[in-house]
Amino acid sequence: MPTLHIMKHATKRNNLYLRVAMGHFATSNCHSNYYIDVVAQKTRLSEARAVAEELRSYYYADTIVDTILCLDGTEVIGACLADSLSKADFMNMNAHKSIYVVTPETTGGSQLLFRDNIVPMIAGKHVMILAVSVASGKTVEAAIDAVNYYGGTVSGISAIFSTAKECRGMPVRSVFDPNDLEGYACYPAHECPLCKAGKKIDALVNSHGFSKL
């Protein structure tokens, strides 16, 4: 079983840190030498609030947000972020606004779907996309396509961790990035040097966690 090595990275809030394990991990899109565990940030209220406060600093002064589209089980963070963005503040463009927090359905073809009763929360709205992580960008690109298809406008892209600086020309704002993890590397599966060196995969990972092989 991969050794879970807890690392604390400084932010403005001492109750927020990144939990990681080192090894050889595979996602559906890439291989990495780090597994980044964000379950606590997604499920523990104090950490979700801390993530939301970090992300809020990128948006409260100059970005309109009507709806937060939560990917990868980030609804708790999304609710905290909506609450923070809607608080009365001299520089806050979203003060006193009611911000929707929604989650898409995923079809068998990995396309994102919104039911008819959810569409009014997307159509004509400024939508922030919130994800656990952004690496290849495929999940976020699917979300951008869905927002555009249903008549919304993407006003921001946020994540707990991101290796990408932008997606479809839009900046990706994250709490953590590879600079927080010494030697972090992520590769397309067919180019993975760990595989070429004969190192077995320690676990399969996704937004829910990891499964040891």
C-alpha positions in Angstrom: 0.0 0.0 0.0 1.4 3.4 -0.9 2.8 5.3 2.1 0.8 8.3 2.9 3.1 11.2 3.7 1.4 14.2 5.0 2.8 17.5 3.8 1.7 20.9 5.0 2.0 23.8 2.6 1.6 27.3 3.9 -1.4 29.4 2.9 -3.1 32.2 4.7 -5.0 29.6 6.7 -3.2 27.2 8.9 -6.1 24.6 8.7 -5.5 24.0 5.0 -2.8 21.6 3.7 -2.3 19.1 1.0 -2.2 15.4 1.7 -0.1 13.3 -0.7 1.4 9.9 -1.3 4.4 9.2 -3.4 4.7 6.3 -5.8 3.3 5.4 -9.3 -0.3 6.2 -9.8 -2.6 6.0 -12.9 -5.7 8.1 -13.7 -7.9 7.7 -16.8 -5.8 10.3 -18.6 -2.2 10.2 -17.2 0.4 8.7 -14.8 1.9 10.6 -11.9 4.5 10.1 -9.2 2.1 11.7 -6.6 -1.3 10.8 -5.4 -3.0 14.0 -4.1 -5.7 13.2 -1.6 -8.3 16.0 -1.4 -11.1 14.1 0.3 -10.8 16.2 3.4 -11.0 19.4 1.5 -14.2 18.1 -0.2 -15.9 16.8 2.9 -14.6 18.6 6.0 -16.4 21.9 6.4 -13.4 23.8 7.9 -11.1 22.8 5.1 -13.8 23.4 2.4 -14.2 26.9 3.8 -10.5 27.4 3.7 -10.3 26.4 0.1 -13.2 28.6 -0.7 -11.6 31.6 0.9 -8.4 31.0 -1.0 -10.3 30.9 -4.3 -12.5 33.8 -3.5 -9.5 36.1 -3.6 -9.2 35.6 -7.3 -12.8 36.5 -8.1 -14.6 38.8 -5.6 -13.5 42.1 -7.0 -13.9 41.8 -10.8 -15.7 38.6 -11.7 -19.5 38.1 -12.0 -20.6 34.7 -10.7 -24.2 33.6 -11.0 -23.7 29.8 -10.8 -20.9 27.5 -9.6 -20.7 24.3 -11.5 -19.2 21.6 -9.2 -17.2 18.8 -10.7 -15.7 15.8 -8.9 -17.8 16.0 -5.8 -16.8 19.6 -4.9 -20.3 20.7 -3.8 -19.3 21.5 -0.2 -16.6 23.8 -1.4 -19.0 25.2 -4.0 -21.5 26.1 -1.3 -18.8 27.7 0.8 -17.5 29.7 -2.1 -21.0 30.8 -3.1 -21.6 32.0 0.5 -18.3 33.8 0.6 -18.8 35.5 -2.8 -22.3 36.7 -1.9 -21.3 38.4 1.3 -21.5 42.2 1.5 -18.2 43.7 0.7 -17.1 47.1 -0.7 -15.3 45.5 -3.6 -17.5 42.4 -4.0 -19.3 42.3 -7.4 -21.5 39.4 -6.2 -22.6 40.9 -2.9 -26.2 40.1 -1.9 -26.7 37.9 -5.0 -28.2 34.5 -4.9 -25.6 32.1 -6.4 -26.7 28.7 -7.7 -24.6 25.6 -6.9 -25.2 22.8 -9.4 -23.7 19.5 -10.4 -24.0 18.0 -13.9 -24.9 14.5 -14.9 -22.5 12.5 -17.1 -23.6 10.5 -20.1 -22.1 7.2 -21.2 -20.0 9.2 -23.7 -18.6 11.4 -20.9 -20.7 14.3 -22.0 -22.2 16.6 -19.4 -26.0 16.9 -19.1 -28.3 19.3 -17.3 -32.0 18.4 -16.8 -34.7 20.9 -17.9 -35.2 22.2 -14.3 -31.4 23.0 -14.0 -31.0 24.6 -17.4 -32.3 28.0 -16.2 -29.4 28.1 -13.7 -26.9 27.8 -16.6 -28.6 29.6 -19.6 -27.8 33.3 -19.6 -25.7 33.0 -16.4 -22.0 33.6 -15.6 -20.8 30.2 -14.6 -17.7 29.4 -12.6 -16.3 25.8 -13.1 -15.0 24.2 -9.9 -12.9 21.0 -10.1 -10.7 18.9 -7.8 -7.8 19.1 -10.2 -6.9 20.2 -13.7 -4.1 18.2 -15.4 -5.0 17.1 -19.0 -8.0 19.5 -18.9 -10.4 17.1 -20.5 -13.0 17.2 -17.8 -12.9 21.0 -17.6 -13.1 21.2 -21.4 -16.2 19.0 -21.3 -17.7 21.4 -18.7 -16.9 24.4 -20.8 -18.6 22.8 -23.8 -21.7 22.0 -21.7 -22.0 25.5 -20.3 -21.7 27.0 -23.9 -24.2 24.5 -25.3 -26.8 25.4 -22.6 -26.3 29.1 -23.2 -24.1 30.1 -20.3 -20.9 32.0 -20.1 -17.8 30.6 -18.3 -16.6 33.3 -16.0 -13.8 31.4 -14.2 -12.1 28.0 -13.7 -11.1 27.0 -10.2 -9.5 23.9 -8.7 -7.9 22.7 -5.5 -4.8 21.6 -7.5 -3.8 22.3 -11.0 -0.8 21.7 -13.3 -2.4 23.7 -16.1 -2.2 27.5 -16.1 -5.0 27.9 -18.5 -7.7 25.9 -20.3 -9.3 27.1 -23.6 -7.5 30.4 -23.1 -9.0 31.0 -19.7 -6.7 31.1 -16.6 -7.1 28.3 -14.1 -7.0 29.5 -10.5 -5.9 26.9 -7.9 -5.0 26.7 -4.3 -2.1 24.4 -5.0 0.1 23.7 -8.0 3.2 21.6 -8.8 5.5 24.1 -7.1 4.1 22.8 -3.8 5.3 19.2 -4.5 9.0 18.6 -4.9 9.7 16.6 -8.1 6.0 16.4 -9.1 5.6 14.9 -12.6 2.6 13.8 -14.7 2.9 12.0 -18.0 0.6 10.6 -20.8 0.3 6.9 -20.1 2.3 5.9 -23.2 5.2 8.2 -22.3 5.4 7.4 -18.6 9.1 6.8 -17.6 8.0 4.9 -14.5 6.3 2.3 -16.7 9.3 2.2 -19.1 11.6 1.6 -16.1 9.4 -1.4 -15.1 7.9 0.2 -11.9 4.5 -1.3 -11.3 1.5 0.9 -10.7 0.8 1.3 -7.0 -2.9 2.3 -7.4 -5.6 3.5 -9.7 -6.8 7.0 -8.7 -9.8 9.2 -9.5 -11.6 12.0 -7.7 -13.1 9.6 -5.2 -9.7 8.2 -4.0 -7.4 5.3 -4.9 -7.6 1.6 -5.3 -4.4 -0.4 -4.6 -3.3 -2.9 -7.3 
